[in-house]
Structures are given as C-alpha cells and as structure tokens.
Amino acid sequence: SYMPLKHLGYKAVMVNLSDIYAMNAQATHITVSLAVSNRFPLEALEELYAGIQKACSVYGVDLIGGDTTSSKTGMLLSITALGHAEEHKMAYRSGCKPNDLLVVSGDLGGAYMGLQVLEREKEVFKVNPNNQPDLEPYAYIVERQLKPEARKDMVTLLETLEVVPTGMIDISDGLSSEILHLCKESGVGCHLYEDKIPLDPTVIAACEEFKMDSTLVALSGGEDYELLFTIDPSDFDKIKGNPHLTVIGHMTEESRGAQLITRGDAQIPLTAQGWNSFG
C-alpha cells in the first residue's frame, strides 16, 4: 500500500544483485518472471518496469529475458541474477576461520525502522485519508526500506584495497541470522561486539521514538542489504580507518559458539530472531 511499483521494481532487482555481490562477484545479467492479475493496468506494469530498467542502468546489468503470464490474484515477481568472478576471489559462506575479523559495510537497522515509520503512517492514513505524512525527518530510513542499494561499490573497494574476504554473505535477514549462517557453514564460532555495531543517528533516534532497542533492531531487522564478511587478520591494516567498513567482531573456535559481547562485557548467545525465508 505504500510501496510505489517503480520502487518495487528497483528493490526486486537490488535484492538479487546483492546475492551476487555477496560472493565478491560482479553481476552482469538478470531475468524477470512476472505473473499479474487483470487488476493491474498497463500503466502499473510500465511503472514496475521503469524501476527495473533504472536498476539495470545504474548497476550496469542487462535484462535478457524471463517470462510473463497471468495470475488469478495480485502479482508474483521473480528475478534471477547472473554474474561472474575470478575463481580465487570468490567468497563463500564456508571460508571463515577462527581469528578472522568480522566486517560489515555501511550501517544497520535503517530498513526495519523505515518500515516501522511507514506502518505507523499507514494506520494514521486509515483513520484520516486526508492526512499527508511528513516523512522528511525519516527520509534516510524510509529510503533504506523503499529503495535499498546493493553494495556493488564494496566489491570494487575490496578489489582496490587488495582484500579477498575469506567468507561473505549479505544482510537480508538480520545481522544475527547471517552471522549464524556463516558460523554454521564454516564450522566456527563468533564474538560480536555490541558497541561496534554501526548505527546511523536517524536509526538511533527512531528507535528511541518507537521505544525499541537499537541493538535488537540491528540484529534482527534485516533488509539492509549490506555485506557481512570475514578477512584474515593480516589484512586489517588495509581496511583500518575506512569510513565504509566496520570491524564488529572476530570468529572463534566452533566450541565457543556465537556470542554477543554486550556493552557491559557480558556474553549472550546469538539467536536468529529475524526473517527466515523457509521457516
């Protein structure tokens, strides 16, 4: 109800390109499969495809086909992204080693808090359809929800810094869930430091306004599409002080489990409270 179709088209491409970048690879092509009911006029589909076209243009990928068919209800949209990488630079979820540093791009929690703002304004709108929300103070977090950007720039940055991640994943389901994926696939544990988790000031302010815990939002919110990766400790000097990257922890022996080290120096086992695609 608050996602313009142009934004939906753009976001649908982003979430798939992100999976390619999360292997330290470059995306080159996408296919789009679409099923729509007769309640969508041609203009609506043109809006959707305008968003898809914009994403392809900005990220330098080609739309090479797919399928379009009818649906009895609503819209079904499925996008597949293809890409390539040099084999020795590919990053999998299974390559993390004990003592590797855990690094994240950008900041976390914005998309989830943007969703909270949109949900709240939707309820206000239901009561008074003449009421137009003032979203200006929330511009950053609302954009994080409606128009996320995949981190192609991070793949390029790592190339420039001559850093090859040992393990990598994108943050679609929340930080804790993705860390647990890396731990499980790599057979390692993790120490994540609460005070190192990068939060934008607008996220912190929104969390205070909604009376939500900002750490929990960062851990479980999801849909940020930042890149989470591990590097060998010897590469630390290459990324140290980079404004786009934050070291948030390190991997440990599997027997130590995945732990959140709180600001008070307590250890809490990490649990995945985020979105589970198949659960």
KOLVEXTOR-234044 format. One line per 3 residues: number of its first residue (from 1); for each residue x, y, z of C-alpha. Coordinates in pm, whole numbers, plus 50000, padded with zeros to 5 digits. Each point is the difference from the previous one (the first is absolute). Layout:
NUM = X,Y,Z ~ ... .
END
This chain:
1 = 50000,50000,50000 ~ 50298,50235,50042 ~ 50250,49842,49761 .
4 = 49982,50178,49661 ~ 50030,49745,49719 ~ 50304,50179,49860 .
7 = 50172,49955,50338 ~ 49886,49636,50012 ~ 50161,49931,49662 .
10 = 50323,50165,50111 ~ 50010,49820,50334 ~ 49923,49662,49843 .
13 = 50310,50036,49784 ~ 50213,50120,50295 ~ 49925,49703,50225 .
16 = 50119,49762,49728 ~ 50308,50197,49893 ~ 50094,50006,50369 .
19 = 50033,49620,50001 ~ 50254,50021,49717 ~ 50202,50275,50173 .
22 = 49987,49786,50317 ~ 50230,49753,49823 ~ 50250,50278,49919 .
25 = 49882,49974,49639 ~ 49864,50244,49740 ~ 49643,49972,49873 .
28 = 49953,50010,49623 ~ 49648,49886,49906 ~ 49651,49952,50144 .
31 = 49686,49819,49890 ~ 49652,50112,50111 ~ 49705,49766,50041 .
34 = 49669,50170,50068 ~ 49645,49879,50061 ~ 49729,50267,50032 .
37 = 49623,50008,50036 ~ 49773,50212,49784 ~ 49966,50263,50273 .
40 = 50340,50139,49900 ~ 49965,50249,49712 ~ 50275,50034,49742 .
43 = 50115,50325,50164 ~ 50067,49813,50325 ~ 50224,49748,49823 .
46 = 50179,50280,49819 ~ 50076,50153,50342 ~ 50131,49666,50128 .
49 = 50223,49957,49696 ~ 50120,50361,50025 ~ 50141,49908,50341 .
52 = 50157,49681,49863 ~ 50149,50195,49709 ~ 50139,50265,50236 .
55 = 50171,49733,50211 ~ 50150,49836,49690 ~ 50126,50336,49879 .
58 = 50155,50106,50332 ~ 50166,49663,50067 ~ 50106,49922,49644 .
61 = 49809,49674,49959 ~ 49800,49878,49699 ~ 49644,49869,50013 .
64 = 50017,49697,49771 ~ 49654,49846,50023 ~ 49773,49809,50233 .
67 = 49629,49926,49986 ~ 49671,50186,50030 ~ 49673,49827,50077 .
70 = 49662,50056,50165 ~ 49918,49957,50366 ~ 49660,49955,50166 .
73 = 50093,50234,50283 ~ 50252,50279,50047 ~ 50354,49994,49867 .
76 = 50279,49744,50013 ~ 50346,50129,49915 ~ 50311,49784,49976 .
79 = 50339,50134,49895 ~ 50315,49797,49939 ~ 50342,50166,49994 .
82 = 50306,49863,49823 ~ 50359,50109,50044 ~ 50364,49901,49991 .
85 = 50319,50014,50203 ~ 50357,49878,49984 ~ 49998,49666,50178 .
88 = 50270,50089,50254 ~ 49807,50314,50103 ~ 49662,49834,50052 .
91 = 49873,50015,50358 ~ 49773,49730,50141 ~ 49824,49964,50333 .
94 = 50225,49709,50085 ~ 50344,50165,49999 ~ 50011,50171,50341 .
97 = 50278,49890,50239 ~ 50052,50052,50374 ~ 50167,50339,50067 .
100 = 49869,50148,49671 ~ 49864,50351,50051 ~ 49627,50055,49944 .
103 = 49932,50312,49792 ~ 49680,50171,49885 ~ 49939,50271,49741 .
106 = 49787,50310,50065 ~ 49761,50010,50296 ~ 49719,49777,50123 .
109 = 49637,50017,50112 ~ 49890,50278,49765 ~ 49771,49793,49776 .
112 = 49814,49852,50297 ~ 49945,50338,50164 ~ 49888,50141,49665 .
115 = 49739,49725,49992 ~ 49884,50096,50351 ~ 49948,50361,49888 .
118 = 49807,49893,49687 ~ 49781,49760,50198 ~ 49919,50272,50253 .
121 = 49910,50255,49731 ~ 49787,49738,49825 ~ 49791,49959,50318 .
124 = 49963,50380,50027 ~ 49894,50013,49634 ~ 49731,49734,50059 .
127 = 49845,50219,50269 ~ 50033,50324,49802 ~ 50062,49957,49625 .
130 = 50048,50377,49965 ~ 50301,49991,50227 ~ 50329,50020,49807 .
133 = 50299,49879,50202 ~ 50312,50210,50039 ~ 50270,49745,49927 .
136 = 50282,50252,49960 ~ 50155,49932,50345 ~ 49999,49629,49911 .
139 = 50128,50035,49643 ~ 50311,49785,50049 ~ 49832,49702,50167 .
142 = 49692,50007,49774 ~ 50230,49993,49697 ~ 50190,49708,50156 .
145 = 49670,49809,49996 ~ 49847,50114,49670 ~ 50315,50042,49788 .
148 = 50291,49798,50137 ~ 50331,49994,49815 ~ 50203,49684,49944 .
151 = 50366,50045,50091 ~ 50172,49961,49665 ~ 50230,50280,50116 .
154 = 50132,49780,50282 ~ 50111,49729,49756 ~ 50190,50270,49808 .
157 = 50142,50144,50325 ~ 50129,49661,50117 ~ 50164,49951,49660 .
160 = 50169,50340,50034 ~ 50116,49921,50354 ~ 50128,49660,49882 .
163 = 49790,49820,50260 ~ 49839,49663,49921 ~ 49738,49910,50263 .
166 = 50030,49651,50148 ~ 49621,49975,50041 ~ 49708,50220,49896 .
169 = 49621,50042,50010 ~ 49755,50289,49956 ~ 49777,50126,50280 .
172 = 49647,49929,49882 ~ 49866,49820,50308 ~ 50169,50191,50283 .
175 = 50357,50007,50131 ~ 49966,49717,50255 ~ 49839,49764,49747 .
178 = 50276,50064,49743 ~ 50280,49956,50257 ~ 49847,49665,50097 .
181 = 49992,49898,49632 ~ 50373,50077,49971 ~ 50076,49813,50324 .
184 = 49801,49693,49896 ~ 50138,49982,49645 ~ 50359,50062,50112 .
187 = 49997,49795,50321 ~ 50109,50291,50221 ~ 49873,50210,50290 .
190 = 49990,50378,50028 ~ 50040,50291,50239 ~ 49787,50296,49890 .
193 = 50055,50323,50196 ~ 49684,50198,50069 ~ 50182,50332,50022 .
196 = 50151,49951,49653 ~ 49671,49954,49810 ~ 49970,50301,49762 .
199 = 49676,50199,50044 ~ 49899,50319,49822 ~ 49885,50282,50234 .
202 = 49656,49999,49832 ~ 49964,49630,50087 ~ 50090,50065,50364 .
205 = 49752,50291,50013 ~ 49722,49789,49842 ~ 50068,49715,50244 .
208 = 49962,50243,50291 ~ 49677,50137,49852 ~ 49854,49650,49951 .
211 = 50142,49882,50335 ~ 50198,49723,49831 ~ 50346,49870,50084 .
214 = 50241,50107,49726 ~ 50224,49694,50045 ~ 49702,49767,49958 .
217 = 49891,50194,49691 ~ 50348,49966,49846 ~ 50020,49630,50089 .
220 = 49655,49897,49881 ~ 49865,50271,49767 ~ 50130,49884,49663 .
223 = 49961,50142,49650 ~ 50305,50225,50031 ~ 50184,49818,49716 .
226 = 50336,50091,50145 ~ 50287,49755,49956 ~ 50126,49796,50296 .
229 = 50337,49835,49950 ~ 50307,49863,50171 ~ 50363,50084,49926 .
232 = 50331,49856,50108 ~ 50143,50205,50292 ~ 50303,50082,49783 .
235 = 49770,50210,49777 ~ 49884,50222,50288 ~ 50239,50286,49916 .
238 = 49854,50017,49647 ~ 49648,50075,50124 ~ 50086,50181,50325 .
241 = 49836,50342,50022 ~ 49795,49952,49682 ~ 49673,50194,50051 .
244 = 49796,49740,49807 ~ 50111,49697,50203 ~ 49971,49909,50368 .
247 = 50168,49711,50182 ~ 49724,49872,50230 ~ 50157,49682,50137 .
250 = 50206,49693,49927 ~ 49947,49632,49935 ~ 50087,49743,50269 .
253 = 50021,49625,50040 ~ 49664,49832,49934 ~ 49981,49869,50358 .
256 = 49973,50358,50132 ~ 49680,50064,49803 ~ 49872,50330,49861 .
259 = 49997,50259,50278 ~ 49892,50362,50030 ~ 50241,50189,50227 .
262 = 49785,50272,50157 ~ 50108,50351,50094 ~ 50016,49871,50358 .
265 = 50240,49724,49891 ~ 49747,49719,50048 ~ 49978,49713,49750 .
268 = 49658,49918,49854 ~ 49949,49718,49747 ~ 49895,50142,49662 .
271 = 49657,49888,49886 ~ 49838,50059,49663 ~ 49680,50192,50060 .
274 = 49992,50141,49650 ~ 49813,49892,49693 ~ 50052,49640,49892 .
277 = 49916,49950,49633 ~ 49920,49632,50044 ~ 49896,49973,50366 .
END
